[in-house]
Amino acid sequence: MTFFNNAQQKFFKLGLIVSVFVFLGKLISFGRELSFSYFYGSNIYAESFFFNFNIMNLLAGIFLNTIIFYLVPQFKKKKILSNLESFENEQILLFFYVGLFFQILLGLVFFVGFNLDLFIISNELKQSARRSYLIFCLSFPILIMTFVLTSMLTAKNNHIGLFYESIPSLIIIISIFLISYNDYILSSAFILGVIIQLIILNFYRNFPILYLKNNFLNFKNLKLNKIFLQILMVQVIFALPNIIDHFIVSSLEKRSLAHFTYANKIYSIVYSIIFLIVSRTLITFFIDTQKIINKKFIGYILFSLCLGILFSLFLSYNSNTITAILFYRGNFTLFDLQEVSMIFKFFTYLIPFYLIIVIILTFFYGQQRLKVIFVICLITLITKAVHLLFINDLKTIDLPLSTLSGFLLATTYIFFVLFKETKSNELLKKKN
């Protein structure tokens, strides 16, 4: 006698594997911020690195999720065909071009932003950050290649790539301990980590260097279909609130960027684990099975919301203690502790609603219902923007509060869609 059917057992095993890899990877990634807080606190070295790295990280996140959601279904459909290797090589070449294009675009954005004063930041931060932005830009095509190879592993239900995403953070940690207070070393450590990550992934799927060399100028089969562009647009809209936060907090008083980044990192440990576990595990589960929205489905969503609320309350109540345990040592001062714990407390209010949004987005991605996903992301973005526009004197805590406004409205829309489809499915069932 078993408590789970085959599909549920498969889902449970996948969830457990993904959870382990995500936990180990995020533990190393979090160690990067712990190292920064110990050695740099909230000084200019920390803020300079965070300004460039956060932009790169946000853009990388957009492409990571886009490539995963786009390529995993493609690879799963093609795996029964004899020409799978040829198809994979075409995708690698295609996304190598994408990486090169956005490398140039990102470099131009940084160059124009720094030299034409489009980045509203202090002169000290500008002079420090502009020294190393090109090194970050050089890593982008290599990053894209790691995403493509990771998606190949994910399509085979091999989630070890989740752990390897933390390798750049590990190299950065090592560089901080070896050579502190050097902008070039920190940024160079990042690109070195990305190269090492690609080399390791190469053991699972040989990188087709010969194919790229022979077909580099062959554009005949290089085309991005409509689905990719739609997913990319959705991911951009989904990430825009975080991009807005980054540039706004960078324009606020000194140390605000470092404080916001530390608080956001604690919060991101929670939401990244939720997002990665749900999206990377359920994307294969939802492709293989057709789930119907009904009262039982809504019950699971409401149960998840309640768990999220309880978890949020616990983190909020203990925000100061958690922040102190994690960061309060080295060059991280009492002032830093007070500011970071206050910001983190407001971030905790987002957790239950983020959980619901991620589950629903993953579900509709599996069904290729991008219109609903687009509306959810657009509601979040517009509500946040309107909230911020009505604030005269912006403070750091207004950023998570404005996101909360967007999440609340988006969650309301989600339940409207769920109840509407449940009613429609029940009527259809009665007719049949």
Secondary structure by P-SEA (a helix, b strand, c coil): cccccaaaaaaaaaaaaaaaaaaaaaaaaaaaaaaaaacccccaaaaaaaaaaaaaaaaaaaaaaaaaaccaaaaaaaccccaaaaaaaaaaaaaaaaaaaaaaaaaaaaaaaaaaccccccaaaaaaaaccaaaaaaaaaaaaaaaaaaaaaaaacccccccccaaaaaaaaaaaacccccaaaaaaaaaaaaaaaaaaaccccccaaaaaaacccccccccccaaaaaaaaaaaaaaaaaaaaaaaaaacccaaaaaaaaaaaaaaaaaaaaaaaaaaaaaaaaaabbbbbcaaaaaaaaaaaaaaaaaaaaaaaaaaaaaaaccccccccaaaaaaaaaaaaaaaaaaaaaaaaaaaaaaaaaacaaaaaaaaaaaaaaaaaaaaaaccccccaaaaaaaaaaaaaaaaaaaaaaaaaaaaaaaaaaac
